[in-house]
Amino acid sequence: MIERWALLSGLMGDLETYELIQKDLKNTRGDITLFVLGDVVGPDKNCDALLNRLVNPHRGDLKPHCIYGWWEEQLLAESGYRGERKADALRLNKGDDAVNALMNAVDPYYLGWISSLQFGFVELDCGLIHGSSKDVGDILTMQTPPLTLLDRITRLNVNRLFTARSKQQFHLELTDAVVDSKVKDLNGKRNQEHTLPKRAVIGIGAGANYTLYDVGSDKTHFLTVGDVTKSRGRGFA
């Protein structure tokens, strides 16, 4: 059976979209593992119903494996789960009203669960992170310089980096990468050249846009809610 990962992010309290993605995945062939790469909360709507569904999946749901994202980080900081840190990034960008709206959108009951979430996952040769290995708020896009992308991948020692912070869907290949280094020791100076394997950075999208990854074939499918149902007649595998 085909092993697949479903990767989604940016729901921001939208239970309806999550239910539609679950419905799509039930109609998708293969042995599917569901990863939710953060930003399940946000300031625009009450997030409790979605959080309850993630914490207590319904019978027949794919079990979600969740990490925290930028919005969760802001929520935890403002709630005292990050020491003396506060939601300064959110306050600076969107003001006090956004901070208050975020705090009001999540029942304190769920803060313990959110604080227990990991920063990211490393599965096989893949890193699954909301932002990047540098920071949860790090935005990687198709315009990010290759050396920056290589740095973020190398930090995790993986060949595939799945990221969600940009909210974009993209697949960038880093091929024929060579790293030159100069070493100076008691024996003098010498140059070293390291050839790196083919690596990739994949943006998984957000909200109704999600990604399927075929583990065995290394193929990526960018989908929007409803695509699976529409494509079943065309033999989507």
N, C-alpha and C positions, 0 to 999 in steps of 0.2 A: 504494500500500500504506500502511496506517495506520502512522504512526511512534509508537512507544510507549517509555516508560521504565519499567523495573522497578526499584523501590527497596526495599532491605532493609537491616537492621541487627540488631545484638544477637544474633548467632549464638553467640558465646562458646564457640567450639570445636566446635559441633554440626554435624559434617559430614553426618549423616543428614538433618537439616532442610534444609541447603543443597542436597543432592541432590534432595530432594523438590520444592524450589522450582524448580530447574533443569528437572525433569520437567514441572512445571506450565507453565513458560514455553515449553517445546518444543511444548506443545499449545495455545498461545495464538496467535491470528492477529496478524499485523502484523510490522513491522520493529522488533525490540526491542533496546534498549540497556540493559545491566544495570549499575546503580550500587549499590555496597555502602558504606553510610555509617557505617562504623566499628563498634567493639565486636565484632570477629571473635574476639578473645581474651578470656579470663576465668579466674578462679581455680578453677572447679569441675570442670574436666576437662582432660585433655591436649589442646592445640590444634594440635599439629603436623600431624595428618592434614588438617585443614581448611586450614591455612596452605599446605601443599603443593599442595592442590587449587586454591587461589586463585592461587598463583604459577605452577603448571603445569596449566592447565585441560585436561580430557580432550577428546578429539575429540568434537565435537558440543555441547560446553558453550558457552553464551553467555560471551564474555569478560567477566570482572568488572572494572569500573573502581572502584577502592577509594580511600577516604580513611581517615584515622585517627580513632578515637573516644576516649572518655574512658578506657577500659581500656588502649588502646594508649599513651595519653599517660602514664598511671601506670607502665606497664611501661618505657617509654623513659626516664622520669625516674629510676626506680630503677636502671636499667642504665647510667646515665651519659651518655645521649644528649641531655640537657637541661642541660648544664653542671653546676653544683653543686646543681641542684634534685633533690629526691627525691620519692617517691610519698607526699607528706605528706597529701594529701586522702584517699587510700585508707587510710593508716595511722591518720588521725584518725577516720575513719568506721567502719572494720572491724578495725583493729588489725594488729599485726605478722604474725599468722598468715595473714591474707588476702594481705598483701604477699608473704610467702614462698611461698604457694600459687600466686600469679600468676607469680612468677619460675620456679617449678618446672613450670608448665604450658606453657611455651614454650621450645623449643630455641634457644639463642643464635644458631644458624645463621640464623634468620629475622629477627633484629633489624635487620640491614641493610636488608632489604626493607621492614619496618615503618617504619623511620626515613625511608625515601624517599617515603612516602605524603604527599600534600598535605593541607592543612587543609580544603579544600572545592573545589567546582567551581562555575563560573558558566557555564551553558549557555543560549543564547538570552536570555530575560529572567528566568531562574530561577537561584536560588542553592541549591546542594545541600551541606548542612553537617550534621555530627553534632549539635552543640549550636546555636550561633547565630554570627553574625558577631562577637559580643562575646567568646565563649569556648567552647572545646570542651565544657565542663561546664555551659553555660547551659541550663536546662531551660525550654522553652516549652510551655505547655499551653493548654487552652481557658479557663483562669482567668487567664492572663497579661493584664495591662492593655493595652488597645489602643495606648496611646502607647509602651509598651515594644516591642510587636510592630512598630509603625511604625518605631521607631528601628532595630531589628535588620534590617529590610528596607532602609531607607534607607542604612544603612552600606554595603550591597552594590550599591546602585543597581539593584535588580531589582524585579520585580512579583510573583514567586512565591518563597517561601522554604520549602524542604523540610527538615525537621528530624527527628532520630531520638532525641535524648537522653531525652525523656520516656517513650519506649516506647509511647506512645499513638497511635491513629489518629484524626485529626480534620482538618477543613477549615474554617478561619476566614476569612471575607471581610472586608476593610476597605474600606468603600465611602463615597463622598462625603466623603473626608478633606480637610480644609482646614487648612493651617498658617499661622498669623498670626505675623509677625515685626515687630519694631520696629528701625528703623535710625536711628542718630544720626551725622551727619557735619557738615562745615562749613556745609552748606546747611540744617541744622536737623534736626528729627525727622520721620520719616514712617513710616507703616505699610505693610507689604507682605503680600499674601495670596496663597498658592500653593495651587491646587487639585490634588490628587494623583490619579492614575489608580487604578482598582480594583486592589487588591492582596490577596494571600492568604498565609497561613501554613498549611502542611500537615504534620501529623505522620504519619510513614510506618509506625509500628509497630515491632515487634522480634520476633526469633525466627521462629516460624511465621506471624506476621502481617506481610504486606508490601503494597506499593502499586504499582498500575499507573497511569501517567499518559499520557493521549492528548495528544500535543503539538499536533496540529492543532485539536482540538475543545476543548482545555483541560478535559477531564473526568478526574476522579480516581476510581479504583476501589480500595476497600479489600478485600483478600483474605486468606484463611487457606489454608495448604497444603491442597490437595485441592479447593478451590472450583472451579478451572478444569475439572478432570476431571468433576466433578459437573454443571457447568453446560453442558457441550458439547452435551448433548441438548436444551437450551433455547435454543441458538443464541447462546451468549456470543460477542461479537465483540471 
